[in-house]
Amino acid sequence: MSGIFQLDGQKMIIDVRARVAKGEHPRGEILNAIKTAPVGTIFEIHLPHRGEPLIANLQSFGMNVIVNEIEPMHFRLMAVKLDEF
């Protein structure tokens, strides 16, 4: 996993703000990390925008997503992997 992923116990912190600012689109990497993570993993995903397409992907996996705007250009998505998919 690249430097955007940090595992802290059962929590995976994913911060893609800098990569998105460079014009990158790491959604595929995020989704692969979620798919391969064990059930029970808590995901904390930091984005420079609300990330509606990513939220829709997580919801399609059956995950509930909590979105907080921490500050302008900093959104945090929180979700828990409850089942394998």
Buried (B, 14 or more C-beta within 10 A) or exposed (E): EEEBBEEEEEEBBBBBBEBBEEEEEBBEBBBEBBEEBEEEBBBBBBBBEEBEEBBEBBEEBEBEBEBEEEEEEBBBBBBBBEEEE
